[in-house]
Amino acid sequence: MEDMKVGETFSVAVPIYRKWWQIWKPRIATVETRMFRVKAITRVTDGDISWPRVEVEKD
């Protein structure tokens, strides 16, 4: 995450779960790949701890 740049796109595999009434079947029905674009990277500081916050938008 540290080496991400604004405007860069990346993909995330998102598991699509079955509904509760299909519970006897395997839980994960399919895995979709979604593309995201990095919108902004900011640093969040809480006392002594600081971490990057990445804002994304759907591509």
Summary of the structure (lengths in Angstrom):
residues: 59
radius of gyration: 16.7
end to end distance: 18.1
largest distance: 47.4
contacts: 107
relative contact order: 0.30
helix: 5%
strand: 64%
